[in-house]
Amino acid sequence: MQSFLTYRRLGQTVRKQIEQDAEKAIALTVKAQSHTQQPPPPQSRPDLVHERHQSDETLREKEEEPSPALDSPTEDVELEQVHEQIEADTEAEAERVQTRYSERTALGHALTGISPRSRTTAEGRATTQDSKVFVVGWSGDSDPFNPQNFSRMKKARIILCVASIAFIVTFASSIDSAVLPQAAEDFGVSEVTESLATALFLVGFGVGSLYAGPLSELYGRNYVYMGTLLLFMIWIMAAALAPNIGAQVTFRFLAGVCGSPALTLAGGTVADVYNPLERTYGFPLFAISGFGGPVLGPVVGSYMGPSSLVSWRWTEWITLIIAGLVLTLVVLFQPETYAPLLLSWKAQHLRKVTGDDRFKAELEIMNDSLAKKLIRNLSRPFLLVRTELIILLMTLYLTVVYIVLFTFFDGYTYIFSEVYGTSQGLTNVLFVAMFVGILSALVLVPFIYSRTKKQFQKNLEAGKPGIPPEERLWFVMLGCAPAMPISLFWMAWTDYSSISIWSPLLASVLFGYGVIGIFISAYMYIIDSYQIYAASALTFLAFVRYLVAGGMTVVGIPFYRNVGTHWTLTIMACIGLLLMPVPYALYIWGPKVRKFSKFAVNKS
């Protein structure tokens, strides 16, 4: 809905702009003709959009007149005069076409936000008769159609919509873990086998991240969000009706594939509407929903499994209902934010109104096919990771975070139910403690925003616009990096029936605080460090962490059962301890690492 309205408003704005800037085009045409000693055009304003072709009709009428007899001298003279008139009319028409062409060219130079240039060879110069192209851009720094210029309320609405999509798809990833025993019993399989419903959903997330970027480049963010969310709902409904475990895990995998764009493109949407300084508070809003979804999924489904009133399948039906509400929200209120696509819409209107095909957005000049974009998107992430230490370290860090998070959905049964005797429903409700920790990270935003703003102004005064990427590491450095291993050690060695249940609960609050800070810093640091290559870097990040987390979800049950909660959590804490120095090291040596990188920006 919003995309359609934006498209219409762009068309109206283009027509008004042409009316306003046409006088400039007339002046340019007159000036060009005076330099070439051509007679000036009429003082009346020419119609630069629609051409009258009266001369064509005159020529056609004269050609259709009966040919005079050739045996009369008078008629020979008349025939010769007719041919002379035809030649004169032809020359006049050629001059008129040339004038019209120069008027169009003048219009292309006169319109605000249009950058005339010649095509490069790669853009088809060798095969195009006219090498000139009018590149369509924004009509000034305050162009209202530029997503960076949206009002604060509109930006907040956009982030709310994206956060809602991220919430529901991540919510779906974990809610099945709340009814694991009942679903396993219904299908006649073990709980380890039934855990594949969560595992393959996560694998689907990883696979789906590879195609989300190319689709958004062709169709924009909004259509991809809506289309994939609709398909996600279809597969969730199919999973709710699944007759056996094979059908369930297949449909859950497909739901994961279609849910992935909400997470892969969300960082791009935040970057679309927020400038680097505003992202300091804009991105955490999305991140909290992205982490809040999987943490609150088991809470919502906590009492559905043991309930005698509803089936365990209601976990899928609840997901479907919420997804339907989110889709309605997106259709009604989410506008398109992908700037290259918005400019291509503007170029379409310019071509339609002027009849000049030389108006092109940058997105349209090369016009790569979906297959070519997919090939590039599949290959570039893996090319980046071979040489980029920053991407490798952040991928490893986030993968460990996701392994711990998603094995908790199996492990809480052993950490709380078997030690403290909590019921299945209450055990899942205890995930609220982790969500409290995630929300507590918001207290860091004002301090970090203030610090980032000072650094931004300092750079402007020094002639270095922008923010050093290392500033994004403050979220993780302010206690979040040590919070993860400390919380795991704490939970591991206070998980005894003789110690209050509040001890491991408080440890899970600290864990939530730690992991959200790691996630925010990792994403924002990569976006600022790689900019035009950030999408490829984040694609690799999503692909690896979800693929590995999906595999470890299946391993989680036997791991906790055989190794025990104390040593399972201790092993994870030790891994987190080894990775804890990473953000501090990058803060110190990150500029040097980026300086030797082929893809990272070198500003400091």
Secondary structure, DSSP 8 states (H G I E B T S, - for coil): -HHHHHHHHHHHHHHHHHHHHHHHHHHHHHHHHHHTT-----SS---SS----HHHHHHHHHHHS----TT-HHHHHHHHHHHHHHHHHHHHHHHHHHHHHHHHHHHHHHSTTEEEEE--GGGTGGG-S--EEEEE--SSTT-TTSGGGS-HHHHHHHHHHHHHHHHHHHHHHHHGGGGHHHHHHHHT--HHHHTHHHHHHHHHHHHHHHHHHHHHHHHHHHHHHHHHHHHHHHHHHHHHT-SSHHHHHHHHHHHHHHHTHHHHTHHHHHHHHS-TTTHHHHHHHHHHHHHHHHHHHHHHTTTTTT-SSS-TTHHHHHHHHHHHHHHHHHHHH-----HHHHHHHHHHHHHHHH--TTEE-HHHHH---HHHHHHHHHHHHHHHHHH-HHHHHHHHHHHHHHHHHHHHHHHHIIIIIHHH---HHHHHHTTHHHHHHHHHGGGHHHHHHHHHHHHHHHHHHTT--S--GGGGGHHIIIIIHHHHHHHHHHHHHS-STTS-THHHHHHHHHHHHHHHHHHHHHHHHHHHHHGGGHHHHHHHHHHHHHHHHHHHHHHHHHHHHHH-HHHHHHHHHHHHHHHTTHHHHHHHHHHHHHHT-SSS----
